[in-house]
Amino acid sequence: MLESNALIAEDIVGSLAAIGPCRTIHITRACQAATRLAGERRVSAAFLEMQYADLRGTRLERDLTGCGARIILTVGEDDEPLARSAGWGMLVRPFTEQMIRDALLCVGVNR
C-alpha cells in the first residue's frame, strides 16, 4: 500500500485484517516500492495513493504487475474510467470497509 496519510493507511490495514489474514507492506513514497517489493514473489493487491497518469507506464506499475498485484487507486476518482479500462480498481475517499471489499472483488481478489 502506498499511502502518505497514516490514519488512512491504518484504516485500510485494519479493514484488510478484518476481511481475513493478510500481510501488508506500507510505504509512503513510490520511490520506496522497489526496495520493499524485492523478494516478494506474490502480491495480491496494491492500494495506491496515485493518479492514473502518475502510475501508468512506470517501474512501479511493472514491478507490481510482475508480482501479480491487482492495482486499486485511492485518489483521482475522475480517472476511474481509465483505471477500469486498465483492469484496475478505484477506492473513492471517504471509504468504508465494504468499499474495500468491493474494490478487491472488482479486481478479482477473493478474500
C-alpha positions as CSV (number, residue, x, y, z in Angstrom):
1,M,0.0,0.0,0.0
2,L,1.2,3.4,-1.0
3,E,-0.4,6.0,1.4
4,S,1.1,9.1,2.8
5,N,-1.6,9.7,5.4
6,A,-1.0,7.5,8.5
7,L,-4.7,7.5,9.5
8,I,-5.9,6.4,6.1
9,A,-3.2,3.7,5.9
10,E,-4.3,2.4,9.3
11,D,-8.0,2.3,8.2
12,I,-7.0,0.3,5.1
13,V,-4.8,-2.1,7.1
14,G,-7.5,-2.6,9.7
15,S,-10.1,-3.2,7.1
16,L,-8.0,-5.8,5.3
17,A,-7.2,-7.5,8.6
18,A,-10.9,-7.7,9.3
19,I,-11.6,-9.3,6.0
20,G,-9.1,-12.1,6.7
21,P,-5.5,-12.9,7.5
22,C,-3.0,-10.9,5.4
23,R,0.3,-9.3,5.4
24,T,0.6,-5.6,4.4
25,I,3.5,-3.6,3.2
26,H,3.0,0.1,3.8
27,I,5.1,2.7,2.0
28,T,4.7,6.5,1.9
29,R,6.5,7.3,-1.3
30,A,6.7,5.5,-4.6
31,C,10.5,5.5,-4.6
32,Q,10.4,3.1,-1.6
33,A,8.5,0.4,-3.6
34,A,11.4,-1.3,-5.4
35,T,13.2,-1.9,-2.1
36,R,10.1,-3.1,-0.2
37,L,9.0,-5.4,-3.1
38,A,12.4,-7.0,-3.5
39,G,12.0,-10.7,-2.8
40,E,8.2,-10.6,-2.9
41,R,7.0,-13.3,-5.2
42,R,3.3,-12.7,-4.9
43,V,1.3,-9.6,-4.1
44,S,-2.5,-9.9,-4.2
45,A,-3.5,-6.2,-4.3
46,A,-1.9,-2.8,-4.2
47,F,-3.8,0.2,-2.8
48,L,-2.0,3.2,-4.3
49,E,-2.4,6.9,-3.5
50,M,-1.6,7.8,-7.1
51,Q,-3.5,9.1,-10.1
52,Y,-3.7,7.0,-13.2
53,A,-1.3,9.2,-15.3
54,D,1.3,9.1,-12.4
55,L,1.3,5.3,-12.4
56,R,0.8,4.3,-16.0
57,G,4.0,3.1,-17.6
58,T,6.2,3.4,-14.6
59,R,8.6,1.0,-13.0
60,L,6.2,0.7,-10.0
61,E,3.4,-0.5,-12.3
62,R,5.7,-3.0,-13.9
63,D,7.0,-4.2,-10.5
64,L,3.5,-4.6,-9.1
65,T,2.0,-6.4,-12.2
66,G,5.1,-8.6,-12.2
67,C,4.2,-9.8,-8.7
68,G,0.6,-10.4,-9.8
69,A,-0.7,-7.4,-7.9
70,R,-4.2,-6.1,-8.7
71,I,-4.0,-2.3,-8.6
72,I,-6.5,-0.2,-6.8
73,L,-6.1,3.6,-7.0
74,T,-7.2,5.6,-4.0
75,V,-7.1,9.1,-5.5
76,G,-8.1,10.7,-8.8
77,E,-11.7,9.4,-9.0
78,D,-12.1,11.3,-12.3
79,D,-9.6,8.7,-13.7
80,E,-12.0,5.8,-12.8
81,P,-12.9,5.0,-16.4
82,L,-9.2,4.9,-17.4
83,A,-8.4,2.8,-14.3
84,R,-11.2,0.4,-15.1
85,S,-10.1,0.1,-18.7
86,A,-6.6,-0.9,-17.5
87,G,-8.2,-3.6,-15.3
88,W,-7.5,-1.6,-12.1
89,G,-9.9,-0.7,-9.3
90,M,-10.8,2.6,-7.7
91,L,-11.4,3.2,-4.0
92,V,-13.1,6.6,-3.6
93,R,-12.5,8.5,-0.4
94,P,-14.0,8.6,2.1
95,F,-14.3,4.8,2.1
96,T,-15.8,2.1,4.2
97,E,-14.7,-1.5,4.9
98,Q,-17.4,-2.7,2.5
99,M,-16.0,-0.4,-0.2
100,I,-12.5,-2.0,0.3
101,R,-14.1,-5.4,-0.1
102,D,-15.9,-4.3,-3.2
103,A,-12.7,-2.9,-4.7
104,L,-10.9,-6.2,-4.1
105,L,-13.7,-8.2,-5.7
106,C,-13.8,-5.8,-8.6
107,V,-10.2,-6.6,-9.5
108,G,-10.6,-10.3,-8.9
109,V,-9.1,-10.7,-5.4
110,N,-11.4,-13.1,-3.5
111,R,-10.9,-12.7,0.3
